[in-house]
Amino acid sequence: MMTDRLKPEIVRKNLQTILSEQDEYDYFSVSQYLGKNAAYIQQYIKRGIPKFLKEDDRHKLAELFGVSEWLLGGPSYSQSPHQNTGFSEEQDSLFHHVPYYDARASAGNGAFVQHDNIEKIIPFQVNWLKSIGVQNIDQLSIIRVSGDSMLPTLSDGDEIMVDLSYNTPGREGIYVIRMDDALLVKRITIDHNKGLLNILSDNPIFESHYDMKPSNLTVLGRVLWAGKKL
């Protein structure tokens, strides 16, 4: 669970992205909704005035757009009234905004990364997230792949959606893991008789690791979707 507050410039970028996906709301109408002067939201996004959203305003905006208050500068990645671990018919037509981190999971020899900053947020329709097997929409992140060890499945620069609620490899699949202080994306298969894991590279010229104890690595999440440029 993410607990650090986002930087003010990231929060403003998030709100701008959320607004750009709306048909019925603009700077003026959102300012009116908050009971502020007509230029309030535009000044906040464009000029950083005020520097921080008030708690009450942040709560109202999160409720209006169905996003986490954390994306708007709240203290934690907490659920909004429209976000929970289940999916209802009412939610299916809504959009959930997934944070895109400035981080890379190595699909090669491993890479040390810092992934504290959000580069942008990307909206996905909730019913589509449900269809690809998302367990918890509040636990999604998007990062980029670095390296070629997962070719042809994943290529260098591909964007992958990771569900962080899959923090144990309960079934075979592609996961983001931390091993030997490196952030990696690898295929995991399970030997249920031995209770051991195989950490596999899809590209046969890269090393794979067999019969590993689960305690030798940290599973950060399961990769559910990948996007790439053509």
C-alpha positions in Angstrom: 0.0 0.0 0.0 1.4 3.4 -1.0 1.5 6.0 1.8 3.7 8.9 0.7 2.0 12.0 -0.5 2.6 12.9 -4.1 4.5 16.0 -5.1 2.2 19.1 -5.8 3.2 19.2 -9.5 2.2 15.5 -9.9 -1.1 16.1 -8.2 -1.8 19.0 -10.6 -0.9 16.9 -13.6 -3.2 14.1 -12.3 -6.1 16.4 -12.0 -5.5 17.8 -15.4 -5.4 14.3 -16.9 -8.6 13.4 -15.1 -10.4 16.5 -16.3 -9.2 15.9 -19.9 -11.2 12.6 -19.9 -14.4 14.3 -18.8 -17.1 15.5 -21.2 -19.3 17.3 -18.8 -16.8 19.0 -16.5 -14.2 21.8 -17.2 -12.3 24.2 -15.0 -15.3 26.5 -14.6 -17.9 23.8 -13.7 -15.5 22.0 -11.3 -14.8 25.3 -9.5 -18.5 25.9 -9.2 -19.0 22.4 -7.8 -16.4 23.2 -5.1 -18.2 26.5 -4.4 -15.1 28.5 -5.5 -14.6 31.4 -7.8 -14.7 30.6 -11.5 -10.9 30.6 -12.0 -10.1 28.5 -9.0 -9.3 25.1 -10.6 -7.5 26.7 -13.6 -5.3 28.7 -11.3 -4.6 25.7 -9.2 -3.6 23.5 -12.2 -1.8 26.1 -14.3 -0.2 28.3 -11.6 -0.1 26.1 -8.5 -2.3 28.5 -6.5 -3.1 27.3 -4.0 -0.2 24.9 -3.6 -2.3 22.2 -1.9 -5.9 21.3 -2.2 -7.8 21.5 1.0 -8.9 18.2 2.5 -12.6 18.9 1.9 -12.0 19.9 -1.7 -9.8 16.9 -2.3 -12.5 14.6 -0.9 -15.2 16.2 -3.1 -13.1 15.8 -6.2 -12.2 12.2 -5.5 -15.9 11.5 -5.0 -16.9 13.4 -8.1 -14.5 11.6 -10.4 -14.3 8.2 -8.6 -10.6 8.3 -8.0 -8.4 7.8 -5.0 -7.7 10.8 -2.8 -4.0 9.8 -3.0 -3.9 10.8 -6.6 -5.1 14.3 -5.5 -2.6 14.7 -2.8 -4.1 12.6 0.0 -1.9 10.9 2.6 -2.4 7.4 1.3 -3.7 5.4 -1.7 -7.1 4.9 0.0 -10.3 3.9 -1.6 -12.9 6.4 -2.7 -16.6 5.7 -2.5 -16.4 4.4 -6.1 -13.4 2.2 -5.6 -13.3 -1.2 -3.8 -12.0 -4.7 -4.2 -15.1 -5.9 -5.9 -16.9 -4.9 -9.1 -20.6 -3.9 -9.4 -22.7 -3.3 -12.5 -22.9 0.4 -11.5 -19.1 0.6 -11.7 -18.6 -1.2 -15.0 -19.1 2.0 -17.1 -16.7 4.1 -14.9 -13.1 4.8 -15.5 -10.3 4.0 -13.1 -7.1 6.1 -13.3 -4.0 3.9 -13.0 -0.7 5.5 -12.0 2.2 5.2 -14.5 5.5 5.1 -12.6 8.8 6.3 -13.8 10.3 2.9 -13.2 11.6 0.0 -15.3 11.4 -3.7 -14.5 14.3 -5.4 -16.1 13.7 -8.2 -18.6 17.4 -8.7 -19.0 20.1 -8.9 -16.3 18.4 -6.8 -13.7 18.2 -3.0 -13.1 18.2 -0.9 -9.9 15.4 1.6 -10.0 13.7 4.3 -8.0 10.0 4.2 -8.5 8.7 6.9 -6.2 7.4 9.3 -8.9 4.3 9.1 -11.0 4.9 10.1 -14.5 1.3 10.3 -15.5 -2.0 8.5 -14.9 -3.9 6.5 -17.5 -7.7 5.9 -17.5 -9.1 2.4 -18.1 -12.7 1.3 -18.1 -13.6 -0.7 -15.0 -15.4 -3.4 -16.8 -12.3 -4.0 -19.0 -10.1 -4.2 -16.0 -12.5 -6.8 -14.6 -12.3 -8.8 -17.8 -8.5 -9.2 -17.7 -8.5 -10.5 -14.1 -7.8 -7.5 -11.9 -8.4 -8.4 -8.3 -8.2 -4.9 -6.8 -8.3 -1.8 -8.9 -6.7 0.2 -6.1 -3.6 -1.9 -6.4 -2.7 -1.3 -10.1 0.5 0.3 -11.4 2.0 0.6 -14.9 5.7 0.6 -15.5 8.0 0.0 -18.5 10.0 -3.2 -19.3 13.8 -2.9 -19.7 15.7 -5.6 -21.6 15.0 -8.5 -23.9 14.9 -11.6 -21.7 11.2 -11.9 -22.1 11.1 -11.8 -25.9 8.9 -12.5 -27.7 6.3 -12.0 -25.0 7.6 -8.7 -23.8 10.0 -6.3 -25.5 12.2 -3.5 -24.2 10.1 -0.4 -23.6 6.7 -2.2 -23.4 4.3 -0.9 -20.8 3.0 -3.4 -18.4 0.1 -3.3 -15.9 0.9 -4.9 -12.6 -1.7 -5.9 -10.0 0.1 -5.5 -6.7 -2.5 -7.5 -4.8 -1.0 -10.7 -6.4 2.0 -10.7 -3.9 2.3 -14.5 -3.8 2.7 -16.7 -7.0 -0.5 -18.7 -6.4 -0.5 -19.7 -10.1 1.8 -19.7 -13.0 2.2 -16.4 -14.9 4.4 -13.3 -15.5 5.3 -11.4 -12.3 7.3 -8.4 -11.3 9.7 -9.6 -8.6 12.6 -8.3 -6.5 15.5 -10.6 -6.4 19.1 -9.8 -5.4 18.1 -6.1 -5.1 17.0 -6.0 -8.7 13.5 -5.3 -10.1 12.7 -8.0 -12.6 9.8 -9.2 -14.8 9.9 -13.0 -15.2 7.7 -15.9 -15.8 7.1 -18.1 -12.7 6.1 -21.7 -12.7 5.5 -23.7 -9.5 6.6 -27.1 -8.5 3.7 -27.8 -6.0 5.2 -31.1 -4.8 8.5 -29.5 -3.8 7.1 -26.1 -2.9 9.7 -24.5 -5.2 9.6 -21.9 -7.9 11.1 -21.7 -11.4 12.0 -18.1 -12.5 12.1 -18.2 -16.2 13.2 -16.0 -19.1 11.1 -16.5 -22.2 14.1 -15.7 -24.4 16.2 -18.9 -24.3 19.6 -17.0 -24.5 19.0 -15.5 -21.1 19.4 -17.3 -17.8 16.6 -18.9 -15.9 16.6 -20.0 -12.2 15.1 -23.4 -11.1 14.0 -24.8 -7.8 14.1 -21.6 -5.9 12.7 -21.1 -2.4 10.0 -18.5 -2.3 11.9 -16.8 0.5 14.7 -16.0 -2.0 12.6 -13.4 -3.8 9.8 -10.9 -3.2 6.8 -11.0 -5.5 5.6 -7.4 -6.1 2.7 -8.2 -8.4 1.3 -10.1 -11.4 1.5 -8.7 -14.9 -2.0 -8.7 -16.4 -1.6 -6.6 -19.5 1.1 -5.2 -21.8 1.0 -2.4 -24.3 3.6 -1.6 -27.0 4.3 0.8 -29.8 4.1 -0.7 -33.4 
